[in-house]
Amino acid sequence: AAREAAALVAPERDADGIPARFGIVGDSDAMRCVFDLIARVARSDVPVLVNGETGTGKELVARALHDESSRAGKPFLAVNCAAVPANLLESELFGHKKGAFTDAVRDRDGHFVAADGGTVFLDESGDTPTEMQTKLLRVLENKEVRPVGANRPVHVDVRVIAATNRDLSRMVDEKTFRQDLFYRLNVVRLELPPLRERNGDIAHLVRYFLRGEVAILEPDAVTALEAYRWPGNVRQLENEIRRAIALTRGTIRASDLSPDVQHAAG
C-alpha cells in the first residue's frame, strides 16, 4: 500500500516548501491516497460520504470536491446536522412558506433550493433526526424538496456530500440510521486518516500554521508535537500552535506547549 501511495501524484510545494493539494496541506502516503480519490470522483455527481474523526478536515475535503467539479461556479452550502435543533433543521434544509410556523414572517429558501446547481454539504450527518432521514431520502430519490407549509414540491439539482465521525454501518445495524439513506449517501466513501497516521505531516502543518508569524520552533518542541497522539487532530494542532504563539515571544520550546503534549515526549 505504501508503494502504491508513493506512486501517486505528489502535492505541489509553495514558495515556503509546504506541500498541499486542493488547498489541503499534506504529503504523507495516507493523504496522497485521499488526494487521488478527490481527483477521481470530483467530476462525478455521485454522492460522497466523508468519514473521519473530529478535526480531520472533512469540510476541506467537501469543498475540494465542489471546487474541482463542474459545479464550482455554483453555491456550496454547508449545514451541521448536529448543531441545528431538530425542529428547525427541516426549514434550514428545505425552506418554509410565510406563516408555516410562528416565526415564519416571510418565505425562505432552504439550503437545497439556495444551492441549486451546486453542492449541499451535510456535516455530522450521523446526527440527523430519524424523521429528517426519511425526508432526505426523498430528496435524494426524487430531486425534489417540499418547503415547510408548501403545497407543491420544488425541483432541485444539487450534489450531496455528507460527512460523519460516526460509524453509520453500525448505526444501521442498531436501527438508528436508515439503511436506504445510508446506501444513497455511501456511493463513494472517502476515509480521512487521523493526524497520528499521517507520517511526516505534522511538521508541514506546523510550518503552515506558523507562516506569517514571528516565531520559530525549537527541536524539542517539534519532537513533542510529533510524539503526541492528537485526539482532536489537525484542529487541535492548530489551536496548540496558536496558544504557543500567544504565550511566547518568538521561540517556542517544548516547555511552552500544553502539559499533555509535553508529557507525550517523555
C-alpha positions as a Markdown table, in Angstrom:
| # | Residue | x | y | z |
|---|---|---|---|---|
| 1 | Ala | 0.0 | 0.0 | 0.0 |
| 2 | Ala | 2.9 | 2.4 | 0.8 |
| 3 | Arg | 4.5 | 1.7 | -2.6 |
| 4 | Glu | 1.1 | 2.4 | -4.3 |
| 5 | Ala | 0.7 | 5.7 | -2.4 |
| 6 | Ala | 4.2 | 6.8 | -3.2 |
| 7 | Ala | 3.4 | 6.3 | -6.9 |
| 8 | Leu | 0.5 | 8.8 | -6.8 |
| 9 | Val | 0.9 | 12.4 | -7.9 |
| 10 | Ala | 2.9 | 14.3 | -5.3 |
| 11 | Pro | 1.4 | 17.5 | -3.9 |
| 12 | Glu | 2.8 | 20.8 | -5.2 |
| 13 | Arg | 5.0 | 22.8 | -2.9 |
| 14 | Asp | 4.5 | 26.6 | -2.3 |
| 15 | Ala | 7.2 | 29.2 | -2.0 |
| 16 | Asp | 7.8 | 28.1 | 1.5 |
| 17 | Gly | 8.2 | 24.4 | 0.5 |
| 18 | Ile | 4.9 | 23.4 | 2.2 |
| 19 | Pro | 3.2 | 20.6 | 0.2 |
| 20 | Ala | -0.5 | 20.9 | -0.5 |
| 21 | Arg | -3.1 | 19.8 | -3.0 |
| 22 | Phe | -6.6 | 21.1 | -3.3 |
| 23 | Gly | -5.8 | 23.6 | -0.6 |
| 24 | Ile | -5.1 | 20.8 | 1.9 |
| 25 | Val | -1.7 | 20.5 | 3.5 |
| 26 | Gly | 0.0 | 17.1 | 3.5 |
| 27 | Asp | 2.4 | 14.7 | 1.7 |
| 28 | Ser | 2.0 | 11.5 | 3.7 |
| 29 | Asp | 1.1 | 8.3 | 2.0 |
| 30 | Ala | -2.3 | 8.4 | 3.6 |
| 31 | Met | -3.0 | 11.9 | 2.3 |
| 32 | Arg | -1.8 | 11.1 | -1.2 |
| 33 | Cys | -4.4 | 8.4 | -1.3 |
| 34 | Val | -7.1 | 11.0 | -0.2 |
| 35 | Phe | -5.9 | 13.5 | -2.9 |
| 36 | Asp | -6.1 | 10.7 | -5.5 |
| 37 | Leu | -9.6 | 9.8 | -4.6 |
| 38 | Ile | -10.7 | 13.5 | -4.7 |
| 39 | Ala | -9.2 | 13.9 | -8.1 |
| 40 | Arg | -11.0 | 10.8 | -9.4 |
| 41 | Val | -14.5 | 11.5 | -8.1 |
| 42 | Ala | -14.7 | 15.3 | -8.1 |
| 43 | Arg | -16.0 | 15.5 | -11.7 |
| 44 | Ser | -18.8 | 13.0 | -11.0 |
| 45 | Asp | -22.1 | 13.9 | -9.5 |
| 46 | Val | -22.3 | 10.9 | -7.2 |
| 47 | Pro | -22.8 | 11.4 | -3.5 |
| 48 | Val | -19.7 | 11.1 | -1.4 |
| 49 | Leu | -19.6 | 10.1 | 2.3 |
| 50 | Val | -16.6 | 11.5 | 4.1 |
| 51 | Asn | -15.7 | 9.6 | 7.2 |
| 52 | Gly | -13.2 | 10.8 | 9.7 |
| 53 | Glu | -12.6 | 11.7 | 13.3 |
| 54 | Thr | -13.4 | 15.2 | 14.6 |
| 55 | Gly | -10.9 | 17.8 | 13.4 |
| 56 | Thr | -9.5 | 15.8 | 10.4 |
| 57 | Gly | -10.7 | 18.4 | 7.8 |
| 58 | Lys | -13.9 | 16.8 | 6.4 |
| 59 | Glu | -15.3 | 20.2 | 5.3 |
| 60 | Leu | -12.0 | 21.0 | 3.5 |
| 61 | Val | -12.4 | 17.7 | 1.5 |
| 62 | Ala | -16.1 | 18.6 | 0.7 |
| 63 | Arg | -15.0 | 22.0 | -0.6 |
| 64 | Ala | -12.3 | 20.5 | -2.6 |
| 65 | Leu | -14.8 | 18.0 | -4.2 |
| 66 | His | -17.0 | 21.0 | -5.1 |
| 67 | Asp | -14.2 | 23.3 | -6.3 |
| 68 | Glu | -12.9 | 20.6 | -8.6 |
| 69 | Ser | -16.3 | 19.7 | -10.1 |
| 70 | Ser | -18.3 | 21.2 | -12.9 |
| 71 | Arg | -20.5 | 22.8 | -10.2 |
| 72 | Ala | -17.6 | 25.0 | -8.9 |
| 73 | Gly | -19.2 | 28.3 | -10.1 |
| 74 | Lys | -22.4 | 27.5 | -8.2 |
| 75 | Pro | -23.1 | 27.7 | -4.4 |
| 76 | Phe | -21.5 | 25.4 | -1.8 |
| 77 | Leu | -23.7 | 25.4 | 1.3 |
| 78 | Ala | -23.0 | 23.5 | 4.5 |
| 79 | Val | -25.2 | 22.6 | 7.4 |
| 80 | Asn | -24.1 | 20.9 | 10.6 |
| 81 | Cys | -26.9 | 18.4 | 11.3 |
| 82 | Ala | -25.9 | 18.1 | 14.9 |
| 83 | Ala | -25.8 | 21.9 | 15.6 |
| 84 | Val | -29.3 | 22.8 | 14.3 |
| 85 | Pro | -32.2 | 21.9 | 16.6 |
| 86 | Ala | -34.4 | 19.1 | 15.2 |
| 87 | Asn | -37.4 | 21.3 | 14.9 |
| 88 | Leu | -35.5 | 23.8 | 12.7 |
| 89 | Leu | -33.5 | 21.5 | 10.6 |
| 90 | Glu | -36.3 | 20.9 | 8.1 |
| 91 | Ser | -36.7 | 24.6 | 7.5 |
| 92 | Glu | -32.9 | 25.1 | 7.3 |
| 93 | Leu | -32.6 | 22.4 | 4.6 |
| 94 | Phe | -35.9 | 22.7 | 2.7 |
| 95 | Gly | -37.1 | 26.3 | 3.4 |
| 96 | His | -40.5 | 27.4 | 4.5 |
| 97 | Lys | -43.5 | 29.4 | 3.4 |
| 98 | Lys | -44.7 | 32.5 | 5.2 |
| 99 | Gly | -47.0 | 31.6 | 8.1 |
| 100 | Ala | -45.8 | 28.0 | 8.2 |
| 101 | Phe | -45.0 | 28.4 | 11.9 |
| 102 | Thr | -44.9 | 31.2 | 14.4 |
| 103 | Asp | -41.7 | 32.9 | 13.4 |
| 104 | Ala | -42.1 | 32.4 | 9.6 |
| 105 | Val | -42.8 | 36.0 | 8.8 |
| 106 | Arg | -41.7 | 35.6 | 5.1 |
| 107 | Asp | -40.9 | 32.9 | 2.6 |
| 108 | Arg | -37.4 | 31.5 | 2.9 |
| 109 | Asp | -35.4 | 29.2 | 0.6 |
| 110 | Gly | -33.6 | 26.3 | 2.3 |
| 111 | His | -30.1 | 25.1 | 1.5 |
| 112 | Phe | -31.2 | 22.7 | -1.2 |
| 113 | Val | -33.0 | 25.5 | -3.2 |
| 114 | Ala | -30.4 | 28.1 | -2.5 |
| 115 | Ala | -27.6 | 25.8 | -3.7 |
| 116 | Asp | -29.4 | 24.7 | -6.9 |
| 117 | Gly | -26.8 | 23.7 | -9.4 |
| 118 | Gly | -24.2 | 23.5 | -6.7 |
| 119 | Thr | -23.4 | 21.3 | -3.7 |
| 120 | Val | -25.0 | 20.8 | -0.3 |
| 121 | Phe | -22.7 | 19.5 | 2.5 |
| 122 | Leu | -24.3 | 17.7 | 5.3 |
| 123 | Asp | -21.8 | 17.7 | 8.1 |
| 124 | Glu | -22.3 | 15.4 | 11.1 |
| 125 | Ser | -24.9 | 13.5 | 9.0 |
| 126 | Gly | -25.0 | 10.7 | 11.6 |
| 127 | Asp | -26.8 | 13.0 | 14.0 |
| 128 | Thr | -29.7 | 13.6 | 11.6 |
| 129 | Pro | -33.0 | 13.0 | 13.4 |
| 130 | Thr | -34.9 | 9.9 | 12.2 |
| 131 | Glu | -37.8 | 11.9 | 10.7 |
| 132 | Met | -35.4 | 14.1 | 8.7 |
| 133 | Gln | -33.6 | 11.0 | 7.4 |
| 134 | Thr | -36.9 | 10.0 | 5.7 |
| 135 | Lys | -37.2 | 13.4 | 4.1 |
| 136 | Leu | -33.6 | 13.5 | 3.0 |
| 137 | Leu | -34.0 | 10.1 | 1.3 |
| 138 | Arg | -37.0 | 11.5 | -0.6 |
| 139 | Val | -34.9 | 14.4 | -1.8 |
| 140 | Leu | -32.1 | 12.1 | -3.0 |
| 141 | Glu | -34.5 | 9.8 | -4.8 |
| 142 | Asn | -36.8 | 12.4 | -6.4 |
| 143 | Lys | -34.6 | 15.5 | -6.6 |
| 144 | Glu | -37.5 | 17.5 | -5.0 |
| 145 | Val | -37.9 | 19.3 | -1.8 |
| 146 | Arg | -41.1 | 20.5 | -0.1 |
| 147 | Pro | -40.7 | 23.7 | 1.9 |
| 148 | Val | -42.4 | 23.6 | 5.3 |
| 149 | Gly | -46.0 | 24.9 | 4.7 |
| 150 | Ala | -45.9 | 24.5 | 0.9 |
| 151 | Asn | -48.4 | 22.5 | -1.2 |
| 152 | Arg | -46.0 | 21.8 | -4.1 |
| 153 | Pro | -42.5 | 20.4 | -4.2 |
| 154 | Val | -39.7 | 22.3 | -5.8 |
| 155 | His | -37.2 | 20.6 | -8.2 |
| 156 | Val | -33.6 | 20.9 | -7.2 |
| 157 | Asp | -30.3 | 20.0 | -8.8 |
| 158 | Val | -27.7 | 19.6 | -6.2 |
| 159 | Arg | -24.8 | 17.2 | -5.4 |
| 160 | Val | -24.9 | 15.9 | -1.8 |
| 161 | Ile | -21.7 | 15.4 | 0.2 |
| 162 | Ala | -22.2 | 14.0 | 3.7 |
| 163 | Ala | -19.6 | 13.7 | 6.5 |
| 164 | Thr | -19.6 | 12.0 | 9.8 |
| 165 | Asn | -17.3 | 10.9 | 12.6 |
| 166 | Arg | -19.7 | 8.1 | 13.5 |
| 167 | Asp | -19.9 | 4.5 | 12.2 |
| 168 | Leu | -23.0 | 4.7 | 10.0 |
| 169 | Ser | -22.9 | 0.9 | 9.3 |
| 170 | Arg | -23.1 | 0.2 | 13.0 |
| 171 | Met | -25.9 | 2.7 | 13.3 |
| 172 | Val | -27.8 | 0.9 | 10.5 |
| 173 | Asp | -27.4 | -2.4 | 12.4 |
| 174 | Glu | -28.7 | -0.6 | 15.6 |
| 175 | Lys | -31.7 | 0.8 | 13.7 |
| 176 | Thr | -30.7 | 4.4 | 14.5 |
| 177 | Phe | -29.9 | 5.3 | 10.9 |
| 178 | Arg | -31.9 | 4.4 | 7.8 |
| 179 | Gln | -30.3 | 1.7 | 5.7 |
| 180 | Asp | -31.7 | 3.0 | 2.5 |
| 181 | Leu | -30.4 | 6.5 | 3.2 |
| 182 | Phe | -27.0 | 5.1 | 4.1 |
| 183 | Tyr | -26.8 | 3.4 | 0.7 |
| 184 | Arg | -27.8 | 6.6 | -1.0 |
| 185 | Leu | -25.1 | 8.7 | 0.8 |
| 186 | Asn | -22.4 | 6.0 | 0.7 |
| 187 | Val | -22.0 | 5.7 | -3.1 |
| 188 | Val | -18.3 | 6.7 | -2.7 |
| 189 | Arg | -16.7 | 6.6 | 0.7 |
| 190 | Leu | -13.7 | 8.7 | 1.5 |
| 191 | Glu | -11.8 | 7.8 | 4.7 |
| 192 | Leu | -9.9 | 10.7 | 6.2 |
| 193 | Pro | -6.9 | 9.5 | 8.2 |
| 194 | Pro | -6.4 | 10.8 | 11.8 |
| 195 | Leu | -3.3 | 13.0 | 12.2 |
| 196 | Arg | -1.5 | 10.3 | 14.2 |
| 197 | Glu | -1.5 | 8.2 | 11.0 |
| 198 | Arg | -0.2 | 10.9 | 8.7 |
| 199 | Asn | 3.5 | 10.3 | 8.9 |
| 200 | Gly | 5.6 | 13.4 | 8.4 |
| 201 | Asp | 2.6 | 15.8 | 8.0 |
| 202 | Ile | 2.8 | 17.4 | 11.5 |
| 203 | Ala | 6.0 | 19.3 | 10.5 |
| 204 | His | 4.3 | 20.5 | 7.3 |
| 205 | Leu | 1.2 | 21.6 | 9.2 |
| 206 | Val | 3.2 | 23.4 | 11.9 |
| 207 | Arg | 5.1 | 25.4 | 9.2 |
| 208 | Tyr | 1.8 | 26.3 | 7.6 |
| 209 | Phe | 0.3 | 27.5 | 10.9 |
| 210 | Leu | 3.4 | 29.5 | 11.7 |
| 211 | Arg | 3.5 | 31.2 | 8.3 |
| 212 | Gly | 3.4 | 35.0 | 8.7 |
| 213 | Glu | 4.2 | 34.7 | 12.4 |
| 214 | Val | 7.4 | 35.9 | 14.1 |
| 215 | Ala | 8.0 | 32.6 | 15.8 |
| 216 | Ile | 10.2 | 29.5 | 15.4 |
| 217 | Leu | 10.0 | 26.1 | 17.0 |
| 218 | Glu | 13.0 | 24.6 | 18.9 |
| 219 | Pro | 13.8 | 20.9 | 18.0 |
| 220 | Asp | 12.5 | 19.7 | 21.4 |
| 221 | Ala | 9.1 | 21.3 | 20.6 |
| 222 | Val | 8.9 | 19.6 | 17.3 |
| 223 | Thr | 9.8 | 16.3 | 19.0 |
| 224 | Ala | 7.0 | 16.7 | 21.5 |
| 225 | Leu | 4.5 | 17.7 | 18.8 |
| 226 | Glu | 5.3 | 14.6 | 16.7 |
| 227 | Ala | 5.1 | 12.3 | 19.7 |
| 228 | Tyr | 1.6 | 13.4 | 20.8 |
| 229 | Arg | -1.4 | 11.4 | 19.6 |
| 230 | Trp | -3.7 | 14.4 | 18.7 |
| 231 | Pro | -7.2 | 13.1 | 19.6 |
| 232 | Gly | -8.5 | 16.4 | 18.2 |
| 233 | Asn | -6.4 | 16.0 | 15.0 |
| 234 | Val | -5.5 | 19.0 | 12.8 |
| 235 | Arg | -7.9 | 21.4 | 14.5 |
| 236 | Gln | -6.3 | 20.6 | 17.9 |
| 237 | Leu | -2.7 | 21.0 | 16.4 |
| 238 | Glu | -3.7 | 24.4 | 15.0 |
| 239 | Asn | -5.1 | 25.5 | 18.4 |
| 240 | Glu | -1.9 | 24.3 | 20.1 |
| 241 | Ile | 0.3 | 26.4 | 17.8 |
| 242 | Arg | -1.9 | 29.4 | 18.2 |
| 243 | Arg | -1.7 | 29.0 | 22.0 |
| 244 | Ala | 2.1 | 28.7 | 21.9 |
| 245 | Ile | 2.4 | 31.8 | 19.7 |
| 246 | Ala | 0.3 | 33.8 | 22.1 |
| 247 | Leu | 2.3 | 32.7 | 25.2 |
| 248 | Thr | 5.8 | 33.1 | 23.9 |
| 249 | Arg | 7.9 | 35.8 | 22.3 |
| 250 | Gly | 9.2 | 34.2 | 19.2 |
| 251 | Thr | 10.9 | 31.0 | 20.3 |
| 252 | Ile | 8.6 | 28.1 | 21.1 |
| 253 | Arg | 10.2 | 25.3 | 23.3 |
| 254 | Ala | 8.7 | 22.1 | 24.5 |
| 255 | Ser | 8.1 | 23.7 | 27.9 |
| 256 | Asp | 5.8 | 26.2 | 26.2 |
| 257 | Leu | 3.4 | 23.6 | 25.0 |
| 258 | Ser | 0.4 | 22.2 | 26.8 |
| 259 | Pro | 1.1 | 19.7 | 29.6 |
| 260 | Asp | -0.4 | 16.8 | 27.7 |
| 261 | Val | 1.9 | 17.5 | 24.7 |
| 262 | Gln | 5.0 | 17.9 | 26.9 |
| 263 | His | 4.3 | 14.6 | 28.6 |
| 264 | Ala | 4.0 | 12.7 | 25.3 |
| 265 | Ala | 7.7 | 13.3 | 24.6 |
| 266 | Gly | 8.6 | 11.8 | 28.0 |
